[in-house]
Amino acid sequence: MARSTAARRREPQARQGTRGTGRLGRFQAQFRAGETANLLVVGGARRWMALRRATVEGSPGEVFDPLMSHDREATPSALSTEDMTFPPHIKGLIFDCDGTLADTMPLHWRAWQMIAARHELHFPEDRFYSLGGVPSRDILKMLAEEQGRPLDHIAVAHEKEDAYLPMLPQVEPIHVVVDIAKANVGRIPLAVASGGTQPIINDVLEHLGIRHMFAAVVTSEMVTHQKPAPDIFLEAARRIGVDPRCCRAYEDTDLGLQAIRAAGMEAVDVRTMRR
């Protein structure tokens, strides 16, 4: 699982294309005018997908959000207008990792249960999910202070990572989100903004085979203020060279969505995409 320092520091640059016109522009105009509903009805799912393929051919700079992988179909009923096309001003995409790109949260919860039992901490499942995006060291410091338990929150955070790492081979991608990233590689810059740590998040992305897609991976130790502060998303935008106002960001937690909006970005709650 260990990788060289050079490998972790690699940040491949994605190409940023220019907005396309022609058939794709007409499709988007129809979309905004509300005509897409007719496209979905007339001819059924396969005709809709054919129209989507036709609109993106020859438009390498166009940003699109297909919610379908290259080797499987998605039914049009699962797609929203927000998910299918981006506004013209969107020039960069930023993704949270845990619970957004990677289905890791149940595994993290299992690791937390072990740590909470070991150190006699009260940490119910609903609170765990409500603190999604907050670094483990900060959660542990908060729990220790609230419950009057003397512990080294940094050391115990490492214990929690050690409990989680053996489960990493079980991590699966969240396809509906990963497919959006895959569809836009080479079109606009992509970044990750995670409350995890650099080694763990890079390991997860490498395990899923998607690390190369992101020009920047920003994690909790790289900023001072954590989610719901906007710092981590602002740093991700800075590293890919895109104005925050021109970024769309994806999150699975309320704190993360607050951070995105505080950064002045367009926010997408991926929980609604997985229903």
Secondary structure, 3 states (H helix, E strand, C coil): CCCCHHHHHCCCCCCCCCCCCCHHHHHHHHHHCCCHHHHHHCCHHHHHHHHHHHHHCCCCCCCECCCCCCCCCCCHHHCCHHHHECCCCCCEEEECCECCCECCHHHHHHHHHHHHHHCCCCCCHHHHHHCCCCCHHHHHHHHHHHHCCCCCHHHHHHHHHHHHHHHHHHCCECHHHHHHHHHHCCCCCEEEECCCCHHHHHHHHHHHCCHHHCCEEECHHHCCCCCCCCHHHHHHHHHHCCCHHHEEEEECCHHHHHHHHHCCCEEEEHHHCCC
